[in-house]
Amino acid sequence: MQRLTGDDAKAVEVLGATVNDTVRAGAAGLAALADTAGGRVVLDSRQVAHPTYPDAVVRTPGLVAVDVEAAKVYEQECFGPVVLLVATDSTEQSLRRFTETVREHGAMTAAVYSTSEQVIDDAREAAADAGVALSENLNGAVFVNQTAAFSDLHGTGANPAANSAYTDGAFVANRFRVVTSRRHV
């Protein structure tokens, strides 16, 4: 990450400007977040100087490692360039916590990155059980939620974060939902 964002002139080409003071405070307050969770800052967020737009407030992503027991931290919505790395005992525990968290709190989208087809299959099942669309090993010019800007089906309608969708079939039968997964072909 530091190689990708270390040069400000290059970093502004892949990073976006922060939108409000709350997002900026979250990115600047990683140490407090880590303390709250009993975790540690793996990589601090830093402000990037934009060469063309000097008033833009651009920050690099910050990484905070927490234990799976710190659910009060990672089960909350966290805007901005902040990534929580949740340590679990196994892939199975990770997928179980993922399913439980999405069912209880919701998620607009999810992603899995793995070289194991079994892990991808298990993640697809977990996402379907949780009711969230899954992106599998997407990279390059394809992003996890890029279709949100071009689609009425931003969420599945099957979890608390997206309990309805414009293309939702609930007007016919509310017990059916469409949950998809996608990957490069």
Backbone as JSON, one array per atom type, in Angstrom:
{
  "sequence": "MQRLTGDDAKAVEVLGATVNDTVRAGAAGLAALADTAGGRVVLDSRQVAHPTYPDAVVRTPGLVAVDVEAAKVYEQECFGPVVLLVATDSTEQSLRRFTETVREHGAMTAAVYSTSEQVIDDAREAAADAGVALSENLNGAVFVNQTAAFSDLHGTGANPAANSAYTDGAFVANRFRVVTSRRHV",
  "N": [[0.83, -1.18, 0.0], [1.96, 1.21, 0.73], [3.77, 1.55, -1.35], [2.03, 2.03, -3.47], [0.77, 4.38, -2.69], [2.73, 6.13, -1.88], [4.0, 8.21, -3.35], [2.86, 11.37, -3.74], [1.87, 12.65, -6.12], [1.25, 10.49, -7.76], [-0.41, 9.05, -6.08], [-2.76, 10.58, -5.83], [-4.07, 9.94, -8.11], [-5.29, 7.51, -7.74], [-6.64, 7.73, -5.37], [-9.44, 9.22, -3.68], [-10.87, 12.43, -2.86], [-11.66, 13.3, 0.52], [-14.95, 13.58, 1.93], [-16.22, 14.91, 4.07], [-15.98, 16.37, 7.41], [-16.35, 14.39, 9.37], [-15.56, 11.98, 8.15], [-12.91, 12.63, 7.66], [-11.98, 12.95, 10.28], [-12.24, 10.35, 11.22], [-10.31, 9.0, 9.7], [-8.05, 10.32, 10.56], [-8.02, 9.6, 13.2], [-7.03, 7.02, 13.88], [-5.44, 5.84, 15.86], [-6.93, 6.19, 18.21], [-9.17, 4.65, 17.54], [-7.96, 2.12, 17.36], [-7.12, 1.84, 20.04], [-9.63, 1.75, 21.34], [-10.55, -0.68, 20.41], [-8.7, -2.43, 21.36], [-6.74, -3.0, 19.61], [-4.24, -2.5, 17.03], [-2.53, 0.03, 15.18], [-1.67, -0.66, 11.97], [-0.91, 0.55, 9.63], [-0.72, 3.92, 9.31], [-3.03, 6.47, 8.34], [-2.38, 9.08, 6.06], [-2.26, 12.54, 5.16], [-2.49, 13.64, 1.81], [-0.9, 15.72, -0.5], [-2.5, 17.38, -3.04], [-1.49, 18.0, -6.29], [-2.8, 19.51, -8.27], [-5.2, 20.42, -7.21], [-5.05, 22.18, -4.62], [-6.68, 22.63, -2.37], [-8.06, 20.33, -1.94], [-8.82, 17.62, 0.22], [-7.15, 14.9, 0.69], [-6.59, 11.58, 1.66], [-4.52, 8.8, 2.54], [-5.28, 5.26, 2.74], [-5.82, 3.88, 5.98], [-4.76, 1.25, 8.12], [-6.06, -0.88, 10.55], [-5.52, -3.34, 12.91], [-7.53, -5.7, 14.5], [-8.93, -7.92, 16.97], [-11.14, -10.72, 16.56], [-12.96, -10.63, 18.61], [-13.54, -7.96, 18.95], [-16.05, -6.97, 18.13], [-17.79, -4.81, 18.53], [-16.49, -2.74, 17.32], [-15.89, -3.47, 14.58], [-18.42, -4.09, 13.65], [-19.74, -1.79, 13.1], [-20.67, 0.86, 10.86], [-18.16, 2.3, 8.9], [-16.94, 4.96, 7.47], [-14.76, 6.28, 4.95], [-11.18, 6.33, 4.38], [-10.4, 3.83, 5.8], [-9.4, 0.72, 6.94], [-10.32, -2.22, 8.52], [-8.66, -4.88, 9.84], [-9.52, -7.97, 10.66], [-8.68, -10.34, 12.92], [-9.02, -13.79, 12.95], [-9.53, -17.23, 14.04], [-9.68, -19.06, 12.0], [-10.5, -19.72, 8.54], [-13.09, -20.65, 8.4], [-14.22, -19.57, 10.75], [-14.0, -16.88, 10.09], [-15.78, -16.68, 7.9], [-18.15, -17.43, 9.15], [-18.47, -15.34, 11.06], [-18.69, -13.25, 9.25], [-21.14, -13.89, 7.94], [-22.93, -13.78, 10.15], [-22.59, -11.09, 10.96], [-23.43, -9.63, 8.69], [-26.09, -10.51, 8.48], [-27.14, -9.45, 10.87], [-26.42, -6.69, 10.88], [-26.18, -5.82, 8.26], [-25.06, -5.32, 4.83], [-23.94, -3.71, 1.92], [-22.45, -4.73, -0.16], [-20.03, -7.32, -0.82], [-16.74, -8.81, -0.81], [-14.45, -11.32, -1.89], [-11.18, -12.61, -1.85], [-9.16, -15.03, -2.98], [-7.02, -17.86, -3.58], [-7.96, -20.32, -3.42], [-10.39, -22.46, -4.6], [-12.25, -23.75, -3.04], [-12.5, -22.08, -0.8], [-13.58, -19.83, -2.06], [-15.99, -20.93, -2.99], [-17.18, -21.53, -0.5], [-17.35, -18.94, 0.55], [-19.14, -17.82, -1.27], [-21.45, -19.29, -0.66], [-21.79, -18.42, 1.98], [-22.26, -15.68, 1.57], [-24.64, -15.8, 0.1], [-26.29, -16.97, 2.05], [-26.25, -14.88, 3.87], [-27.38, -12.86, 2.43], [-26.18, -10.97, 0.67], [-24.63, -9.42, -2.14], [-21.82, -10.77, -3.88], [-18.47, -10.22, -4.81], [-15.96, -11.85, -6.56], [-12.59, -12.23, -6.41], [-12.18, -9.85, -7.89], [-10.41, -7.39, -9.68], [-8.14, -4.86, -10.94], [-9.6, -2.88, -13.41], [-12.11, -3.26, -12.46], [-14.32, -2.84, -9.83], [-15.46, -3.51, -6.48], [-18.0, -2.29, -5.84], [-18.72, -0.87, -8.12], [-20.86, -1.05, -9.89], [-22.97, 0.05, -8.59], [-23.45, 2.73, -9.2], [-24.62, 2.56, -11.65], [-26.85, 1.0, -11.62], [-30.1, -0.07, -10.61], [-30.23, -2.02, -8.79], [-28.71, -1.91, -6.27], [-28.48, -2.94, -3.73], [-29.41, -6.09, -2.23], [-31.85, -6.35, -0.99], [-32.17, -8.15, 0.95], [-31.0, -7.95, 3.45], [-30.27, -6.0, 6.46], [-28.92, -3.61, 5.62], [-29.71, -3.1, 3.07], [-32.66, -3.25, 2.62], [-34.5, -3.09, 0.67], [-34.92, -2.83, -2.89], [-34.87, -1.21, -6.07], [-35.39, -2.91, -8.2], [-36.58, -4.98, -6.99], [-38.38, -7.95, -6.37], [-40.33, -8.06, -4.43], [-42.85, -6.99, -4.5], [-44.38, -8.89, -5.65], [-43.83, -11.36, -4.36], [-42.72, -11.39, -1.25], [-41.0, -13.17, -0.01], [-38.94, -14.04, -1.62], [-35.67, -13.41, -2.79], [-33.01, -12.0, -4.76], [-29.73, -12.9, -4.95], [-26.51, -12.34, -5.97], [-23.35, -13.47, -7.36], [-20.19, -12.51, -8.68], [-17.49, -12.75, -11.03], [-14.32, -12.44, -12.76], [-14.21, -13.57, -16.12]],
  "CA": [[0.0, 0.0, 0.0], [2.84, 2.38, 0.76], [4.32, 1.73, -2.7], [0.96, 2.57, -4.3], [0.35, 5.73, -2.27], [3.88, 6.85, -1.33], [4.26, 9.4, -4.15], [1.61, 12.12, -3.75], [1.38, 12.9, -7.48], [0.66, 9.24, -8.25], [-1.46, 8.61, -5.15], [-4.03, 11.28, -6.09], [-4.71, 9.32, -9.28], [-6.05, 6.34, -7.29], [-7.39, 8.07, -4.17], [-10.43, 10.28, -3.82], [-10.89, 13.42, -1.79], [-12.62, 13.01, 1.58], [-16.14, 14.38, 1.69], [-16.67, 15.73, 5.19], [-15.13, 16.36, 8.6], [-16.48, 13.12, 10.09], [-14.7, 11.02, 7.46], [-11.53, 13.06, 7.9], [-11.66, 12.67, 11.68], [-12.07, 8.9, 11.34], [-9.01, 8.62, 9.12], [-6.99, 10.9, 11.39], [-8.1, 9.08, 14.56], [-6.84, 5.57, 13.9], [-4.88, 5.4, 17.15], [-8.05, 6.1, 19.15], [-9.95, 3.48, 17.13], [-7.19, 0.94, 17.76], [-7.19, 1.76, 21.5], [-10.99, 1.33, 21.68], [-10.71, -2.09, 20.05], [-7.61, -3.26, 21.85], [-5.98, -3.39, 18.43], [-3.05, -1.7, 16.76], [-2.44, 0.64, 13.86], [-0.69, -1.33, 11.13], [-0.47, 1.59, 8.72], [-1.48, 5.13, 9.59], [-3.5, 7.28, 7.21], [-1.69, 10.37, 6.01], [-2.82, 13.48, 4.19], [-1.74, 13.71, 0.56], [-1.03, 17.02, -1.16], [-2.94, 17.25, -4.44], [-0.73, 19.01, -7.04], [-3.67, 20.34, -9.09], [-6.26, 20.98, -6.37], [-4.42, 22.29, -3.3], [-7.66, 22.64, -1.28], [-8.63, 18.99, -1.77], [-8.31, 16.88, 1.38], [-6.98, 13.51, 0.25], [-5.87, 10.79, 2.67], [-4.24, 7.4, 2.2], [-5.97, 4.33, 3.64], [-5.17, 3.46, 7.21], [-5.08, -0.14, 8.47], [-6.1, -1.16, 11.99], [-5.71, -4.76, 13.21], [-8.33, -5.98, 15.7], [-9.28, -9.32, 17.19], [-12.53, -11.04, 16.25], [-13.78, -10.27, 19.77], [-13.82, -6.52, 18.93], [-17.22, -6.82, 17.26], [-18.38, -3.46, 18.68], [-15.78, -1.85, 16.41], [-16.03, -3.81, 13.16], [-19.82, -4.23, 13.26], [-20.28, -0.46, 12.84], [-20.31, 1.45, 9.57], [-16.94, 3.09, 9.03], [-16.66, 5.61, 6.2], [-13.44, 6.87, 4.77], [-10.07, 5.44, 4.03], [-10.05, 3.05, 6.99], [-9.59, -0.72, 6.76], [-10.16, -3.01, 9.73], [-8.17, -6.24, 9.62], [-10.08, -8.73, 11.78], [-7.98, -11.62, 13.11], [-9.84, -14.92, 13.37], [-8.78, -18.47, 14.2], [-9.74, -19.89, 10.8], [-11.37, -19.24, 7.45], [-14.46, -20.98, 8.78], [-14.67, -18.57, 11.71], [-14.15, -15.63, 9.34], [-17.02, -16.74, 7.12], [-19.26, -17.47, 10.11], [-18.63, -13.98, 11.57], [-19.18, -12.47, 8.11], [-22.57, -14.18, 7.77], [-23.65, -13.25, 11.32], [-22.53, -9.63, 10.96], [-24.29, -9.12, 7.61], [-27.49, -10.76, 8.85], [-27.56, -8.56, 11.96], [-26.19, -5.26, 10.64], [-26.32, -5.54, 6.84], [-23.92, -4.98, 3.97], [-24.36, -3.41, 0.55], [-21.68, -5.58, -1.06], [-18.93, -8.04, -0.16], [-15.72, -9.29, -1.74], [-13.54, -12.36, -1.42], [-9.97, -12.77, -2.65], [-8.54, -16.29, -2.57], [-6.55, -18.76, -4.62], [-8.62, -21.6, -3.17], [-11.77, -22.54, -5.1], [-13.11, -24.15, -1.92], [-12.77, -20.88, -0.01], [-14.49, -19.02, -2.86], [-17.31, -21.59, -2.93], [-17.71, -21.33, 0.85], [-17.7, -17.52, 0.67], [-20.35, -17.63, -2.07], [-22.55, -19.83, 0.15], [-21.97, -17.53, 3.14], [-22.88, -14.45, 1.07], [-26.03, -16.12, -0.23], [-27.0, -17.13, 3.33], [-26.35, -13.57, 4.52], [-28.19, -11.97, 1.59], [-25.38, -9.86, 0.13], [-23.95, -9.72, -3.4], [-20.41, -11.08, -3.66], [-17.5, -10.1, -5.9], [-14.93, -12.87, -6.35], [-11.28, -11.94, -7.0], [-12.23, -8.76, -8.86], [-9.29, -6.46, -9.57], [-7.92, -4.07, -12.15], [-10.56, -1.8, -13.66], [-13.41, -3.66, -11.93], [-14.31, -2.63, -8.39], [-16.5, -4.22, -5.75], [-19.33, -1.69, -5.92], [-18.81, 0.08, -9.22], [-22.15, -1.12, -10.56], [-23.97, 0.79, -7.82], [-23.75, 3.99, -9.88], [-25.27, 2.29, -12.93], [-27.85, -0.04, -11.45], [-31.11, 0.1, -9.58], [-30.08, -3.14, -7.86], [-27.5, -1.64, -5.5], [-28.5, -3.91, -2.65], [-30.23, -7.27, -2.56], [-33.14, -6.32, -0.31], [-32.22, -9.32, 1.83], [-30.33, -7.75, 4.73], [-30.64, -4.69, 7.01], [-28.33, -2.46, 4.93], [-30.42, -2.9, 1.81], [-33.87, -4.06, 2.81], [-35.33, -2.97, -0.52], [-34.2, -2.48, -4.11], [-35.82, -0.79, -7.1], [-35.75, -4.05, -9.03], [-36.98, -5.99, -6.03], [-39.61, -8.65, -6.69], [-41.16, -8.18, -3.23], [-44.24, -6.62, -4.77], [-45.06, -10.13, -6.04], [-43.68, -12.32, -3.26], [-41.64, -10.85, -0.42], [-40.12, -14.2, 0.54], [-37.88, -14.36, -2.57], [-34.66, -12.38, -3.04], [-31.97, -12.37, -5.71], [-28.39, -12.62, -4.46], [-25.62, -12.77, -7.05], [-21.91, -13.38, -7.21], [-19.59, -12.27, -9.99], [-16.04, -12.89, -11.12], [-13.79, -12.31, -14.11], [-14.32, -14.8, -16.94]],
  "C": [[0.87, 1.25, 0.0], [3.47, 2.63, -0.61], [3.29, 2.4, -3.62], [0.65, 4.02, -3.96], [1.5, 6.58, -1.75], [4.21, 8.14, -2.05], [2.95, 10.16, -4.31], [1.04, 12.33, -5.15], [0.74, 11.66, -8.08], [-0.53, 8.82, -7.39], [-2.79, 9.3, -5.45], [-4.75, 10.72, -7.3], [-5.53, 8.09, -8.9], [-6.88, 6.6, -6.04], [-8.4, 9.15, -4.48], [-10.33, 11.24, -2.66], [-11.92, 13.0, -0.74], [-13.77, 14.0, 1.49], [-16.6, 15.25, 2.86], [-15.76, 15.54, 6.41], [-15.2, 15.05, 9.38], [-15.58, 12.06, 9.48], [-13.24, 11.37, 7.73], [-11.09, 12.74, 9.33], [-11.44, 11.17, 11.89], [-10.71, 8.46, 10.84], [-7.86, 9.15, 9.97], [-6.94, 10.29, 12.79], [-7.91, 7.58, 14.67], [-6.29, 5.07, 15.22], [-5.99, 5.25, 18.19], [-8.93, 4.9, 18.83], [-9.26, 2.2, 17.57], [-7.26, 0.76, 19.28], [-8.55, 1.25, 21.96], [-11.16, -0.17, 21.47], [-9.67, -3.0, 20.66], [-6.75, -3.75, 20.71], [-4.74, -2.55, 18.26], [-3.12, -1.13, 15.35], [-1.32, -0.05, 13.1], [-0.08, -0.33, 10.15], [-1.34, 2.82, 8.95], [-1.9, 5.8, 8.29], [-2.74, 8.6, 7.24], [-2.36, 11.25, 4.96], [-1.88, 13.58, 2.99], [-1.97, 15.08, -0.06], [-1.39, 16.8, -2.63], [-2.27, 18.35, -5.26], [-1.62, 19.95, -7.87], [-4.73, 21.06, -8.26], [-5.75, 21.1, -4.93], [-5.4, 22.31, -2.13], [-8.32, 21.28, -1.05], [-7.99, 18.31, -0.55], [-8.32, 15.4, 1.01], [-6.16, 12.8, 1.31], [-5.63, 9.39, 2.13], [-5.03, 6.5, 3.15], [-5.13, 4.03, 4.87], [-5.64, 2.05, 7.56], [-5.0, -0.32, 9.98], [-6.39, -2.64, 12.18], [-6.47, -4.89, 14.52], [-8.59, -7.47, 15.79], [-10.76, -9.52, 16.88], [-13.47, -10.67, 17.4], [-14.16, -8.78, 19.79], [-15.0, -6.18, 18.03], [-17.82, -5.43, 17.35], [-17.71, -2.45, 17.75], [-16.07, -2.21, 14.96], [-17.48, -4.05, 12.72], [-20.5, -2.87, 13.05], [-19.86, -0.01, 11.45], [-19.12, 2.37, 9.79], [-16.61, 3.68, 7.67], [-15.22, 6.09, 6.15], [-12.38, 5.85, 4.47], [-9.55, 4.69, 5.26], [-10.36, 1.59, 6.71], [-9.36, -1.41, 8.09], [-9.76, -4.43, 9.33], [-8.57, -7.06, 10.83], [-9.41, -10.09, 11.85], [-8.95, -12.66, 13.64], [-8.96, -16.16, 13.49], [-8.73, -19.3, 12.93], [-10.59, -19.21, 9.74], [-12.82, -19.5, 7.8], [-15.02, -19.96, 9.77], [-14.88, -17.23, 11.01], [-15.47, -15.61, 8.59], [-18.25, -16.77, 8.03], [-19.53, -16.06, 10.66], [-19.16, -13.05, 10.47], [-20.69, -12.65, 7.96], [-23.37, -13.58, 8.92], [-23.71, -11.72, 11.3], [-23.45, -9.04, 9.88], [-25.75, -9.35, 7.94], [-27.98, -9.76, 9.89], [-27.48, -7.08, 11.59], [-26.3, -4.87, 9.17], [-25.01, -5.25, 6.14], [-24.46, -4.73, 2.56], [-23.69, -4.36, -0.44], [-20.58, -6.27, -0.27], [-17.96, -8.53, -1.23], [-14.92, -10.4, -1.07], [-12.37, -12.43, -2.4], [-9.28, -14.02, -2.13], [-8.05, -17.05, -3.78], [-7.19, -20.14, -4.48], [-10.06, -21.58, -3.68], [-12.73, -22.95, -3.99], [-13.47, -22.94, -1.06], [-13.75, -19.98, -0.76], [-15.9, -19.61, -2.84], [-17.96, -21.38, -1.56], [-18.13, -19.87, 1.07], [-18.97, -17.21, -0.11], [-21.57, -18.13, -1.31], [-22.85, -18.91, 1.34], [-22.66, -16.23, 2.71], [-24.34, -14.67, 0.72], [-26.85, -16.28, 1.04], [-27.22, -15.79, 4.02], [-27.21, -12.6, 3.72], [-27.45, -10.77, 1.06], [-24.69, -10.32, -1.16], [-22.45, -9.85, -3.15], [-19.62, -10.86, -4.94], [-16.34, -11.03, -5.59], [-13.66, -12.52, -7.12], [-11.32, -10.84, -8.05], [-11.07, -7.8, -8.6], [-9.14, -5.68, -10.87], [-8.97, -2.98, -12.25], [-11.96, -2.15, -13.17], [-13.35, -3.57, -10.42], [-15.53, -3.28, -7.76], [-17.87, -3.6, -5.95], [-19.49, -0.71, -7.07], [-20.17, 0.05, -9.9], [-23.23, -0.34, -9.83], [-24.38, 2.09, -8.52], [-24.57, 3.77, -11.15], [-26.44, 1.32, -12.81], [-28.87, 0.35, -10.39], [-31.01, -1.0, -8.53], [-28.77, -2.96, -7.1], [-27.38, -2.62, -4.35], [-29.42, -5.05, -3.03], [-31.64, -7.18, -2.0], [-33.25, -7.41, 0.73], [-31.45, -9.17, 3.13], [-30.59, -6.32, 5.2], [-30.05, -3.48, 6.3], [-29.07, -2.13, 3.65], [-31.69, -3.73, 1.85], [-34.89, -3.84, 1.69], [-34.43, -2.61, -1.69], [-35.22, -2.13, -5.18], [-36.27, -1.96, -7.97], [-36.15, -5.26, -8.19], [-38.31, -6.64, -6.43], [-40.57, -8.77, -5.52], [-42.61, -7.78, -3.47], [-45.05, -7.83, -5.22], [-45.03, -11.12, -4.87], [-42.47, -11.91, -2.43], [-40.69, -11.92, 0.12], [-38.97, -14.57, -0.39], [-36.96, -13.16, -2.77], [-33.64, -12.91, -4.03], [-30.64, -11.93, -5.13], [-27.43, -13.17, -5.49], [-24.17, -12.78, -6.58], [-21.35, -13.17, -8.61], [-18.08, -12.39, -9.89], [-15.61, -12.66, -12.55], [-13.94, -13.63, -14.85], [-13.1, -14.91, -17.81]]
}
